[in-house]
Amino acid sequence: MQYDNAEKSLKIAIILTSVFFVVEIIGSSISGSLSLLGDAWHMFRDVFALILSLSAIHIAKNLPSRTKTFGYHRIELFAAFINGIMLIGISLWIFWQAYQRVFAPRQIESVTMFIVALIGLLANLYVALKLHGSHDINVKSAFTHVLADTLSSIAVIFASVWIFFTGQTVIDPILGSLIAAFILFSAFAIIKDSIYVLLGFAPKNVNFDNVVKDIERVKGVGGVHNVHLWSLCSNINVIDAHIFTNEPNMGKIEIIKQKIKKNLEKYSIRHATLEFECEECRVNHKIKRMRH
């Protein structure tokens, strides 16, 4: 049921944001506003973020296969990486356009700019309202992107009002450059995070020492070593570790294992491979080798 509600909200958000991305592209062409164009591409980034969030939910519901034991979770990382490269190209193009317009100002239809930006703002507010309050990590991420775009739309509205009353069109390329800088910053962050996960590094939002402490505080655990922590995708973390215990009873070891996994849920660790070691196991292993 939680997935169904999240999917519905994301689908509505994707449709609305996509429509108004096109509206702002057309509006920027008619009005001649570079800041409105920047806001449009900023909205495109939101469309992509929303699609990734929806895809993550779809992927999470699909069972892995024999040949794809972890499923398709990492597709979102490759898609995010490509999106980041594309956004860098877009932001650099906007910078170039802004540079040219500072020295050769163009006529801007401030009324058209205002109307389109206002519609975009209302669309963003509606999408933010639909996504607000969800407990799903993917929807929360999408909400953050839309909220940032809402602030961008407000800035464009301010610029259109300024141009209307003062006639100073230089504010448009300046604002366009600021939006492009934000897009560029976001693009580098997307690429960096994608590479970070693809290289198998420990999740940035998880404290490694706290994870080990939460394992060690479970009664029956004597120590932890050979710990490997990494991310499968943006919202699924994986761990494998060797657990030392003096508990010889397999039934009680299973209880210890379940308690450890319960403690790790708050770190979004959904796959935990825990190998238990104890003195008795080692003795039995030596006896078996001697018999062979």
Order of alpha helices (4+ residues) and beta strands (2+ residues): alpha-alpha-alpha-alpha-alpha-alpha-alpha-beta-beta-alpha-beta-alpha
